[in-house]
Amino acid sequence: MLENYLPVLIFLVVGMMVGVGAMFVGGFVLAPSKPDAAKNSPFECGFEAFEDARVKFDVRYYLVAILFIIFDLEIAFLFPWAVVLDKIGLFGILAMGLFLGVLVIGFIYEWKKGALEWE
């Protein structure tokens, strides 16, 4: 019974060796570390950092991200749907109508939260 698992064990060991070997070669052999004061100093676009990097994002950032996903999904699914519209018939039209309805609900939520208003 255990001889059935021997190929799996060999595969796992070889996979681990390849992974550790790649990290060793990439981290120590190909990219030697030679830090100095200029490399270790924090900078932001060539300037000293203005504030801490661990600040909380405004919720509008996430609303804009959701808005992008809504329109990105809509376009990604509308083109293939339009290509095969004559083959999928009424079921395809109803399914796309339901899909677009869900996206419109998300768009209305974004609108009500003020994600479309810029300061």
N, C-alpha and C positions, 0 to 999 in steps of 0.2 A: 504494500500500500504506500509506503513512504517513497519508494522508487518513482512513483508517479509525480511527486513533487520536486524531485531532484532538478529537472530542467528549469522549473520556476525559481528555485533557490539559486541556481547558477546564473540565470538571467538577472536576478536582483543583485547578486554580488558583482557581476560584470557592470551592470548599470551604475551601481554605487562607485565602483572604481573609475569608470569613465567620468562621472560627475565630479568626484573629488580631484581627479587628475586634471580636468579642464579648469577647475577653480585654481588649482596650484599653478598651472602653466600660465593662466591669464593674470593671476594676482601677483605672482612672485617673479616669474621668468620674463614675461613680455612687458610688464608695467612696473618697473622698479620704483619704489617710493623715495623721492628726494625732496622732502618738505623744506620750505624756508618761510621767512616771515611774510613775504608777499603772497605766497600760495595759501597760507593758513589764515590770512586776514579776510574778514567778511566784507563783501562788496555787493553793490546792487547797480548794475549797468555802469560800472566804472566809478561809482560814488560809494561812500560809506553808507551802510545801511541806516535808513531813517528810523525804523522802529523794530520791535521784536517780530520775528517771523511767525510766531505762534499766536497771532491775533485771530479773533473770531471773524468769520466772514459775515457780511450782511446777508439777511435772508433773501434779498433781491438777487444775489448771485445765483442761488439755487433755483429761484423762479425763472431766471433767464435760461439756466441749464435745462429745466423742464420744458420751457418754450422751444428751445432748439430741438430737443428730442421729439416733441410733438410734430414740428414741421419736417424734421428729417425723416421720421417714420412715414409721414403722410406721402412725401415725394417718393420714398423708396418703394412703397407699395402701390402707388398710383400708376406708375409707368408700366410695370408688368401686367397689372390688372387691365389697363387700357389696351395692351397688345392682344390679350386673349379674351376681350370682352364679347366678341361674337361667338366664342365657343362655350363660355360658362353660363350664358343666359341669365334668366331671372334670379336664380340663386346667387350668382356672382354679384349682381347689382344690389340685392338685399344685403349680402354679407359686407360689401363695401360701404353701403349706406350705414350699417351698424358700426362699422369701424370708424367712419368719418364722424358719426354721431358721438362716439366716445372721445374722439379728438376735439370736437367742438366743445364738449363739456370741459375738457382740460383747458382749452383756449379761453373759455368764459371764466374759469377759475383764475387763470393768469391775469385776465383783464380786471377782474374784481379786486385782486390783490395789488394791482398797480405796477405790475412788472413791465408794462409797456410805456410807462411814464419815466422819462429820463430827467435827471437833475443836471 
